[in-house]
């Protein structure tokens, strides 16, 4: 969550409850860069990737995060939004 790109990905995923593909959340990035950011998010336990047909849909593991670290996700994303508006 320290990287602004990953915070942006999380924010976009949170705004779409049905899940999104990697390319939907990362415009103007090379495939290797997108893959790297998603790997970090998956390995840290922040997102879940599920294959649906030929697409891989990604969702934030909000319930698990809030249970383990109450309020942390909201706090980080609030800070991210505030820093983007400055």
Gaussian input, Z-matrix of N, CA and C with variables (Angstrom, degrees):
# hf/3-21g

backbone

0 1
 N
 C     1     B1
 C     2     B2     1     A1
 N     3     B3     2     A2     1     D1
 C     4     B4     3     A3     2     D2
 C     5     B5     4     A4     3     D3
 N     6     B6     5     A5     4     D4
 C     7     B7     6     A6     5     D5
 C     8     B8     7     A7     6     D6
 N     9     B9     8     A8     7     D7
 C    10    B10     9     A9     8     D8
 C    11    B11    10    A10     9     D9
 N    12    B12    11    A11    10    D10
 C    13    B13    12    A12    11    D11
 C    14    B14    13    A13    12    D12
 N    15    B15    14    A14    13    D13
 C    16    B16    15    A15    14    D14
 C    17    B17    16    A16    15    D15
 N    18    B18    17    A17    16    D16
 C    19    B19    18    A18    17    D17
 C    20    B20    19    A19    18    D18
 N    21    B21    20    A20    19    D19
 C    22    B22    21    A21    20    D20
 C    23    B23    22    A22    21    D21
 N    24    B24    23    A23    22    D22
 C    25    B25    24    A24    23    D23
 C    26    B26    25    A25    24    D24
 N    27    B27    26    A26    25    D25
 C    28    B28    27    A27    26    D26
 C    29    B29    28    A28    27    D27
 N    30    B30    29    A29    28    D28
 C    31    B31    30    A30    29    D29
 C    32    B32    31    A31    30    D30
 N    33    B33    32    A32    31    D31
 C    34    B34    33    A33    32    D32
 C    35    B35    34    A34    33    D33
 N    36    B36    35    A35    34    D34
 C    37    B37    36    A36    35    D35
 C    38    B38    37    A37    36    D36
 N    39    B39    38    A38    37    D37
 C    40    B40    39    A39    38    D38
 C    41    B41    40    A40    39    D39
 N    42    B42    41    A41    40    D40
 C    43    B43    42    A42    41    D41
 C    44    B44    43    A43    42    D42
 N    45    B45    44    A44    43    D43
 C    46    B46    45    A45    44    D44
 C    47    B47    46    A46    45    D45
 N    48    B48    47    A47    46    D46
 C    49    B49    48    A48    47    D47
 C    50    B50    49    A49    48    D48
 N    51    B51    50    A50    49    D49
 C    52    B52    51    A51    50    D50
 C    53    B53    52    A52    51    D51
 N    54    B54    53    A53    52    D52
 C    55    B55    54    A54    53    D53
 C    56    B56    55    A55    54    D54
 N    57    B57    56    A56    55    D55
 C    58    B58    57    A57    56    D56
 C    59    B59    58    A58    57    D57
 N    60    B60    59    A59    58    D58
 C    61    B61    60    A60    59    D59
 C    62    B62    61    A61    60    D60
 N    63    B63    62    A62    61    D61
 C    64    B64    63    A63    62    D62
 C    65    B65    64    A64    63    D63
 N    66    B66    65    A65    64    D64
 C    67    B67    66    A66    65    D65
 C    68    B68    67    A67    66    D66
 N    69    B69    68    A68    67    D67
 C    70    B70    69    A69    68    D68
 C    71    B71    70    A70    69    D69
 N    72    B72    71    A71    70    D70
 C    73    B73    72    A72    71    D71
 C    74    B74    73    A73    72    D72
 N    75    B75    74    A74    73    D73
 C    76    B76    75    A75    74    D74
 C    77    B77    76    A76    75    D75
 N    78    B78    77    A77    76    D76
 C    79    B79    78    A78    77    D77
 C    80    B80    79    A79    78    D78
 N    81    B81    80    A80    79    D79
 C    82    B82    81    A81    80    D80
 C    83    B83    82    A82    81    D81
 N    84    B84    83    A83    82    D82
 C    85    B85    84    A84    83    D83
 C    86    B86    85    A85    84    D84
 N    87    B87    86    A86    85    D85
 C    88    B88    87    A87    86    D86
 C    89    B89    88    A88    87    D87
 N    90    B90    89    A89    88    D88
 C    91    B91    90    A90    89    D89
 C    92    B92    91    A91    90    D90
 N    93    B93    92    A92    91    D91
 C    94    B94    93    A93    92    D92
 C    95    B95    94    A94    93    D93
 N    96    B96    95    A95    94    D94
 C    97    B97    96    A96    95    D95
 C    98    B98    97    A97    96    D96
 N    99    B99    98    A98    97    D97
 C   100   B100    99    A99    98    D98
 C   101   B101   100   A100    99    D99
 N   102   B102   101   A101   100   D100
 C   103   B103   102   A102   101   D101
 C   104   B104   103   A103   102   D102
 N   105   B105   104   A104   103   D103
 C   106   B106   105   A105   104   D104
 C   107   B107   106   A106   105   D105
 N   108   B108   107   A107   106   D106
 C   109   B109   108   A108   107   D107
 C   110   B110   109   A109   108   D108
 N   111   B111   110   A110   109   D109
 C   112   B112   111   A111   110   D110
 C   113   B113   112   A112   111   D111
 N   114   B114   113   A113   112   D112
 C   115   B115   114   A114   113   D113
 C   116   B116   115   A115   114   D114
 N   117   B117   116   A116   115   D115
 C   118   B118   117   A117   116   D116
 C   119   B119   118   A118   117   D117
 N   120   B120   119   A119   118   D118
 C   121   B121   120   A120   119   D119
 C   122   B122   121   A121   120   D120
 N   123   B123   122   A122   121   D121
 C   124   B124   123   A123   122   D122
 C   125   B125   124   A124   123   D123
 N   126   B126   125   A125   124   D124
 C   127   B127   126   A126   125   D125
 C   128   B128   127   A127   126   D126
 N   129   B129   128   A128   127   D127
 C   130   B130   129   A129   128   D128
 C   131   B131   130   A130   129   D129
 N   132   B132   131   A131   130   D130
 C   133   B133   132   A132   131   D131
 C   134   B134   133   A133   132   D132
 N   135   B135   134   A134   133   D133
 C   136   B136   135   A135   134   D134
 C   137   B137   136   A136   135   D135
 N   138   B138   137   A137   136   D136
 C   139   B139   138   A138   137   D137
 C   140   B140   139   A139   138   D138
 N   141   B141   140   A140   139   D139
 C   142   B142   141   A141   140   D140
 C   143   B143   142   A142   141   D141
 N   144   B144   143   A143   142   D142
 C   145   B145   144   A144   143   D143
 C   146   B146   145   A145   144   D144
 N   147   B147   146   A146   145   D145
 C   148   B148   147   A147   146   D146
 C   149   B149   148   A148   147   D147
 N   150   B150   149   A149   148   D148
 C   151   B151   150   A150   149   D149
 C   152   B152   151   A151   150   D150
 N   153   B153   152   A152   151   D151
 C   154   B154   153   A153   152   D152
 C   155   B155   154   A154   153   D153
 N   156   B156   155   A155   154   D154
 C   157   B157   156   A156   155   D155
 C   158   B158   157   A157   156   D156
 N   159   B159   158   A158   157   D157
 C   160   B160   159   A159   158   D158
 C   161   B161   160   A160   159   D159
 N   162   B162   161   A161   160   D160
 C   163   B163   162   A162   161   D161
 C   164   B164   163   A163   162   D162
 N   165   B165   164   A164   163   D163
 C   166   B166   165   A165   164   D164
 C   167   B167   166   A166   165   D165
 N   168   B168   167   A167   166   D166
 C   169   B169   168   A168   167   D167
 C   170   B170   169   A169   168   D168
 N   171   B171   170   A170   169   D169
 C   172   B172   171   A171   170   D170
 C   173   B173   172   A172   171   D171
 N   174   B174   173   A173   172   D172
 C   175   B175   174   A174   173   D173
 C   176   B176   175   A175   174   D174
 N   177   B177   176   A176   175   D175
 C   178   B178   177   A177   176   D176
 C   179   B179   178   A178   177   D177
 N   180   B180   179   A179   178   D178
 C   181   B181   180   A180   179   D179
 C   182   B182   181   A181   180   D180
 N   183   B183   182   A182   181   D181
 C   184   B184   183   A183   182   D182
 C   185   B185   184   A184   183   D183
 N   186   B186   185   A185   184   D184
 C   187   B187   186   A186   185   D185
 C   188   B188   187   A187   186   D186
 N   189   B189   188   A188   187   D187
 C   190   B190   189   A189   188   D188
 C   191   B191   190   A190   189   D189
 N   192   B192   191   A191   190   D190
 C   193   B193   192   A192   191   D191
 C   194   B194   193   A193   192   D192
 N   195   B195   194   A194   193   D193
 C   196   B196   195   A195   194   D194
 C   197   B197   196   A196   195   D195
 N   198   B198   197   A197   196   D196
 C   199   B199   198   A198   197   D197
 C   200   B200   199   A199   198   D198
 N   201   B201   200   A200   199   D199
 C   202   B202   201   A201   200   D200
 C   203   B203   202   A202   201   D201
 N   204   B204   203   A203   202   D202
 C   205   B205   204   A204   203   D203
 C   206   B206   205   A205   204   D204
 N   207   B207   206   A206   205   D205
 C   208   B208   207   A207   206   D206
 C   209   B209   208   A208   207   D207
 N   210   B210   209   A209   208   D208
 C   211   B211   210   A210   209   D209
 C   212   B212   211   A211   210   D210
 N   213   B213   212   A212   211   D211
 C   214   B214   213   A213   212   D212
 C   215   B215   214   A214   213   D213
 N   216   B216   215   A215   214   D214
 C   217   B217   216   A216   215   D215
 C   218   B218   217   A217   216   D216
 N   219   B219   218   A218   217   D217
 C   220   B220   219   A219   218   D218
 C   221   B221   220   A220   219   D219
 N   222   B222   221   A221   220   D220
 C   223   B223   222   A222   221   D221
 C   224   B224   223   A223   222   D222
 N   225   B225   224   A224   223   D223
 C   226   B226   225   A225   224   D224
 C   227   B227   226   A226   225   D225
 N   228   B228   227   A227   226   D226
 C   229   B229   228   A228   227   D227
 C   230   B230   229   A229   228   D228
 N   231   B231   230   A230   229   D229
 C   232   B232   231   A231   230   D230
 C   233   B233   232   A232   231   D231
 N   234   B234   233   A233   232   D232
 C   235   B235   234   A234   233   D233
 C   236   B236   235   A235   234   D234
 N   237   B237   236   A236   235   D235
 C   238   B238   237   A237   236   D236
 C   239   B239   238   A238   237   D237
 N   240   B240   239   A239   238   D238
 C   241   B241   240   A240   239   D239
 C   242   B242   241   A241   240   D240
 N   243   B243   242   A242   241   D241
 C   244   B244   243   A243   242   D242
 C   245   B245   244   A244   243   D243
 N   246   B246   245   A245   244   D244
 C   247   B247   246   A246   245   D245
 C   248   B248   247   A247   246   D246
 N   249   B249   248   A248   247   D247
 C   250   B250   249   A249   248   D248
 C   251   B251   250   A250   249   D249
 N   252   B252   251   A251   250   D250
 C   253   B253   252   A252   251   D251
 C   254   B254   253   A253   252   D252
 N   255   B255   254   A254   253   D253
 C   256   B256   255   A255   254   D254
 C   257   B257   256   A256   255   D255

   B1=1.4449
   B2=1.5260
   B3=1.3078
   B4=1.4594
   B5=1.5302
   B6=1.3074
   B7=1.4629
   B8=1.5277
   B9=1.3408
   B10=1.4674
   B11=1.5331
   B12=1.3101
   B13=1.4722
   B14=1.5183
   B15=1.3299
   B16=1.4654
   B17=1.5269
   B18=1.3236
   B19=1.4675
   B20=1.5219
   B21=1.3275
   B22=1.4627
   B23=1.5190
   B24=1.3183
   B25=1.4684
   B26=1.5212
   B27=1.3317
   B28=1.4676
   B29=1.5179
   B30=1.3186
   B31=1.4638
   B32=1.5297
   B33=1.3313
   B34=1.4697
   B35=1.5259
   B36=1.3223
   B37=1.4688
   B38=1.5207
   B39=1.3235
   B40=1.4659
   B41=1.5217
   B42=1.3180
   B43=1.4604
   B44=1.5250
   B45=1.3284
   B46=1.4560
   B47=1.5216
   B48=1.3089
   B49=1.4669
   B50=1.5260
   B51=1.3295
   B52=1.4636
   B53=1.5195
   B54=1.3298
   B55=1.4546
   B56=1.5130
   B57=1.3048
   B58=1.4626
   B59=1.5211
   B60=1.3204
   B61=1.4530
   B62=1.5220
   B63=1.3110
   B64=1.4679
   B65=1.5220
   B66=1.3104
   B67=1.4671
   B68=1.5198
   B69=1.3248
   B70=1.4687
   B71=1.5227
   B72=1.3126
   B73=1.4602
   B74=1.5190
   B75=1.3146
   B76=1.4751
   B77=1.5244
   B78=1.2944
   B79=1.4642
   B80=1.5276
   B81=1.2953
   B82=1.4632
   B83=1.5253
   B84=1.3044
   B85=1.4654
   B86=1.5121
   B87=1.3128
   B88=1.4622
   B89=1.5262
   B90=1.3311
   B91=1.4738
   B92=1.5306
   B93=1.3307
   B94=1.4682
   B95=1.5295
   B96=1.3233
   B97=1.4610
   B98=1.5211
   B99=1.3278
   B100=1.4634
   B101=1.5248
   B102=1.3190
   B103=1.4606
   B104=1.5271
   B105=1.3229
   B106=1.4591
   B107=1.5287
   B108=1.3360
   B109=1.4638
   B110=1.5295
   B111=1.3231
   B112=1.4617
   B113=1.5265
   B114=1.3101
   B115=1.4628
   B116=1.5236
   B117=1.3232
   B118=1.4648
   B119=1.5259
   B120=1.3311
   B121=1.4663
   B122=1.5301
   B123=1.3351
   B124=1.4718
   B125=1.5238
   B126=1.3292
   B127=1.4619
   B128=1.5248
   B129=1.3179
   B130=1.4634
   B131=1.5254
   B132=1.3182
   B133=1.4612
   B134=1.5181
   B135=1.3228
   B136=1.4630
   B137=1.5197
   B138=1.3338
   B139=1.4621
   B140=1.5198
   B141=1.3164
   B142=1.4614
   B143=1.5266
   B144=1.3123
   B145=1.4662
   B146=1.5169
   B147=1.3364
   B148=1.4633
   B149=1.5190
   B150=1.3120
   B151=1.4630
   B152=1.5244
   B153=1.3314
   B154=1.4630
   B155=1.5168
   B156=1.3342
   B157=1.4628
   B158=1.5178
   B159=1.3271
   B160=1.4604
   B161=1.5237
   B162=1.3292
   B163=1.4596
   B164=1.5134
   B165=1.3228
   B166=1.4521
   B167=1.5227
   B168=1.3443
   B169=1.4570
   B170=1.5245
   B171=1.3111
   B172=1.4521
   B173=1.5184
   B174=1.3244
   B175=1.4590
   B176=1.5291
   B177=1.3194
   B178=1.4591
   B179=1.5226
   B180=1.2993
   B181=1.4605
   B182=1.5360
   B183=1.3142
   B184=1.4614
   B185=1.5220
   B186=1.3161
   B187=1.4691
   B188=1.5268
   B189=1.3314
   B190=1.4587
   B191=1.5300
   B192=1.3408
   B193=1.4659
   B194=1.5229
   B195=1.3306
   B196=1.4670
   B197=1.5197
   B198=1.3150
   B199=1.4576
   B200=1.5230
   B201=1.3247
   B202=1.4669
   B203=1.5225
   B204=1.3390
   B205=1.4662
   B206=1.5258
   B207=1.3279
   B208=1.4652
   B209=1.5329
   B210=1.3348
   B211=1.4571
   B212=1.5153
   B213=1.3252
   B214=1.4670
   B215=1.5234
   B216=1.3133
   B217=1.4628
   B218=1.5274
   B219=1.3185
   B220=1.4657
   B221=1.5188
   B222=1.3117
   B223=1.4614
   B224=1.5252
   B225=1.3097
   B226=1.4718
   B227=1.5194
   B228=1.3199
   B229=1.4570
   B230=1.5259
   B231=1.3221
   B232=1.4688
   B233=1.5244
   B234=1.3251
   B235=1.4591
   B236=1.5243
   B237=1.3302
   B238=1.4662
   B239=1.5422
   B240=1.3266
   B241=1.4638
   B242=1.5219
   B243=1.3329
   B244=1.4631
   B245=1.5261
   B246=1.3171
   B247=1.4646
   B248=1.5255
   B249=1.3233
   B250=1.4724
   B251=1.5192
   B252=1.3426
   B253=1.4594
   B254=1.5222
   B255=1.3079
   B256=1.4791
   B257=1.4967
   A1=111.28
   A2=118.26
   A3=120.51
   A4=111.30
   A5=116.66
   A6=120.80
   A7=110.51
   A8=117.95
   A9=120.14
   A10=113.56
   A11=117.66
   A12=120.30
   A13=109.61
   A14=117.00
   A15=120.38
   A16=111.31
   A17=117.11
   A18=119.17
   A19=109.88
   A20=117.69
   A21=121.28
   A22=111.90
   A23=116.38
   A24=120.72
   A25=109.65
   A26=116.72
   A27=121.24
   A28=110.18
   A29=117.10
   A30=121.54
   A31=111.17
   A32=116.92
   A33=120.41
   A34=110.88
   A35=116.79
   A36=119.74
   A37=111.35
   A38=116.91
   A39=119.84
   A40=111.58
   A41=117.28
   A42=121.32
   A43=112.37
   A44=117.57
   A45=121.56
   A46=108.64
   A47=117.30
   A48=123.04
   A49=113.55
   A50=117.46
   A51=120.62
   A52=113.08
   A53=117.57
   A54=121.54
   A55=111.33
   A56=114.85
   A57=121.04
   A58=108.94
   A59=115.29
   A60=119.49
   A61=108.99
   A62=116.16
   A63=120.89
   A64=111.96
   A65=116.79
   A66=119.56
   A67=112.47
   A68=117.72
   A69=120.67
   A70=111.79
   A71=116.85
   A72=119.73
   A73=113.55
   A74=117.67
   A75=120.88
   A76=110.95
   A77=115.29
   A78=119.22
   A79=109.21
   A80=116.86
   A81=123.44
   A82=113.55
   A83=117.71
   A84=122.21
   A85=109.30
   A86=115.27
   A87=118.83
   A88=109.39
   A89=116.93
   A90=120.07
   A91=113.36
   A92=117.39
   A93=119.13
   A94=111.20
   A95=117.47
   A96=121.48
   A97=110.05
   A98=116.50
   A99=120.99
   A100=110.05
   A101=116.04
   A102=121.56
   A103=111.04
   A104=117.04
   A105=121.09
   A106=111.31
   A107=117.30
   A108=120.88
   A109=110.99
   A110=117.50
   A111=120.60
   A112=111.49
   A113=117.51
   A114=120.99
   A115=110.02
   A116=117.11
   A117=121.34
   A118=110.47
   A119=117.06
   A120=121.05
   A121=111.72
   A122=116.76
   A123=120.53
   A124=111.20
   A125=116.52
   A126=120.52
   A127=112.60
   A128=117.00
   A129=120.00
   A130=111.61
   A131=116.94
   A132=121.04
   A133=114.52
   A134=117.42
   A135=120.55
   A136=113.73
   A137=117.08
   A138=119.64
   A139=110.32
   A140=113.61
   A141=122.56
   A142=106.65
   A143=116.48
   A144=121.69
   A145=108.54
   A146=115.84
   A147=120.87
   A148=109.33
   A149=115.69
   A150=120.39
   A151=109.16
   A152=115.65
   A153=122.98
   A154=106.40
   A155=115.87
   A156=119.64
   A157=109.07
   A158=116.54
   A159=120.18
   A160=112.30
   A161=116.67
   A162=121.11
   A163=111.64
   A164=115.94
   A165=121.87
   A166=106.47
   A167=115.65
   A168=120.37
   A169=109.64
   A170=115.13
   A171=122.05
   A172=109.63
   A173=115.66
   A174=121.74
   A175=108.87
   A176=115.17
   A177=120.65
   A178=108.59
   A179=116.63
   A180=122.14
   A181=108.63
   A182=115.31
   A183=122.71
   A184=112.20
   A185=117.54
   A186=120.49
   A187=111.58
   A188=116.19
   A189=120.03
   A190=111.18
   A191=116.39
   A192=120.62
   A193=110.83
   A194=116.64
   A195=119.66
   A196=112.26
   A197=117.01
   A198=120.42
   A199=110.75
   A200=115.81
   A201=120.08
   A202=112.84
   A203=116.02
   A204=121.65
   A205=109.32
   A206=118.23
   A207=121.39
   A208=112.48
   A209=115.92
   A210=122.40
   A211=115.91
   A212=117.73
   A213=119.72
   A214=112.39
   A215=117.01
   A216=121.00
   A217=110.94
   A218=117.20
   A219=120.86
   A220=111.63
   A221=116.90
   A222=121.56
   A223=111.51
   A224=116.90
   A225=121.18
   A226=110.45
   A227=117.14
   A228=120.33
   A229=111.84
   A230=117.26
   A231=120.27
   A232=109.69
   A233=116.64
   A234=120.92
   A235=111.33
   A236=116.88
   A237=121.74
   A238=109.86
   A239=117.06
   A240=120.51
   A241=110.83
   A242=116.84
   A243=120.63
   A244=111.78
   A245=117.17
   A246=120.31
   A247=111.50
   A248=117.61
   A249=121.07
   A250=111.72
   A251=117.49
   A252=120.34
   A253=112.25
   A254=118.22
   A255=121.30
   A256=112.38
   D1=-4.63
   D2=179.84
   D3=-73.37
   D4=-26.21
   D5=-177.47
   D6=-85.81
   D7=129.54
   D8=-178.91
   D9=-62.57
   D10=-29.52
   D11=177.68
   D12=-65.36
   D13=-44.74
   D14=-179.62
   D15=-68.25
   D16=-37.70
   D17=175.36
   D18=-62.56
   D19=-39.49
   D20=177.60
   D21=-63.53
   D22=-39.86
   D23=177.69
   D24=-62.30
   D25=-47.71
   D26=179.74
   D27=-59.04
   D28=-43.92
   D29=-179.60
   D30=-60.88
   D31=-44.82
   D32=178.68
   D33=-64.24
   D34=-40.21
   D35=179.45
   D36=-66.72
   D37=-37.45
   D38=178.75
   D39=-65.62
   D40=-29.97
   D41=-179.75
   D42=-79.57
   D43=-7.39
   D44=179.42
   D45=-128.99
   D46=96.19
   D47=-174.47
   D48=-64.02
   D49=-24.90
   D50=-176.59
   D51=-79.65
   D52=-8.25
   D53=-177.37
   D54=93.97
   D55=157.36
   D56=-178.81
   D57=-139.70
   D58=154.49
   D59=175.37
   D60=-81.05
   D61=164.33
   D62=-179.34
   D63=-59.27
   D64=-41.51
   D65=-176.95
   D66=-70.23
   D67=-25.16
   D68=178.41
   D69=-70.70
   D70=-30.17
   D71=-176.35
   D72=-94.89
   D73=-16.51
   D74=-175.04
   D75=-125.97
   D76=85.60
   D77=177.48
   D78=-83.74
   D79=149.31
   D80=175.79
   D81=61.98
   D82=33.23
   D83=175.25
   D84=-125.77
   D85=148.86
   D86=177.73
   D87=-71.07
   D88=151.97
   D89=179.89
   D90=-56.42
   D91=-36.57
   D92=-179.27
   D93=-67.90
   D94=-35.66
   D95=178.45
   D96=-68.45
   D97=-44.44
   D98=177.53
   D99=-59.23
   D100=-47.59
   D101=-179.21
   D102=-58.93
   D103=-42.10
   D104=179.72
   D105=-61.55
   D106=-48.56
   D107=-178.11
   D108=-62.75
   D109=-41.85
   D110=179.35
   D111=-67.83
   D112=-35.44
   D113=177.11
   D114=-62.24
   D115=-45.30
   D116=179.11
   D117=-61.30
   D118=-44.31
   D119=-179.28
   D120=-65.50
   D121=-39.91
   D122=178.55
   D123=-67.39
   D124=-47.14
   D125=-177.15
   D126=-66.99
   D127=-26.05
   D128=177.86
   D129=-84.11
   D130=-6.50
   D131=176.94
   D132=85.10
   D133=12.14
   D134=-178.59
   D135=-81.37
   D136=-31.15
   D137=-178.71
   D138=-127.82
   D139=161.85
   D140=175.52
   D141=-121.69
   D142=135.48
   D143=177.18
   D144=-113.17
   D145=129.54
   D146=-177.12
   D147=-131.87
   D148=129.79
   D149=179.16
   D150=-79.75
   D151=124.15
   D152=178.07
   D153=-126.76
   D154=103.71
   D155=-174.43
   D156=66.38
   D157=-123.24
   D158=178.95
   D159=-97.66
   D160=-4.54
   D161=-179.59
   D162=-98.39
   D163=153.06
   D164=170.94
   D165=-110.66
   D166=115.87
   D167=-179.61
   D168=-99.45
   D169=136.56
   D170=-177.53
   D171=-111.63
   D172=137.88
   D173=176.77
   D174=-135.63
   D175=154.17
   D176=177.17
   D177=-81.67
   D178=140.20
   D179=178.57
   D180=-87.07
   D181=61.37
   D182=-172.88
   D183=-58.88
   D184=-49.30
   D185=-177.17
   D186=-59.80
   D187=-44.93
   D188=-179.79
   D189=-64.86
   D190=-41.61
   D191=179.91
   D192=-65.04
   D193=-45.08
   D194=-178.73
   D195=-67.43
   D196=-30.73
   D197=178.27
   D198=-70.31
   D199=-41.95
   D200=-176.90
   D201=-81.94
   D202=-39.05
   D203=-178.37
   D204=-131.60
   D205=76.45
   D206=-175.25
   D207=-55.49
   D208=126.57
   D209=175.02
   D210=80.75
   D211=-10.82
   D212=-176.58
   D213=-64.95
   D214=-47.83
   D215=-178.65
   D216=-60.52
   D217=-45.95
   D218=178.74
   D219=-61.56
   D220=-40.98
   D221=-178.99
   D222=-64.63
   D223=-44.81
   D224=-179.77
   D225=-64.91
   D226=-43.81
   D227=-178.54
   D228=-70.22
   D229=-33.06
   D230=175.52
   D231=-63.69
   D232=-44.51
   D233=177.09
   D234=-61.44
   D235=-39.91
   D236=179.97
   D237=-62.45
   D238=-45.23
   D239=179.68
   D240=-63.40
   D241=-42.07
   D242=-179.75
   D243=-65.48
   D244=-39.74
   D245=-179.67
   D246=-70.85
   D247=-29.21
   D248=177.44
   D249=-73.01
   D250=-28.36
   D251=-176.80
   D252=-82.96
   D253=-9.48
   D254=-179.72
   D255=-83.77

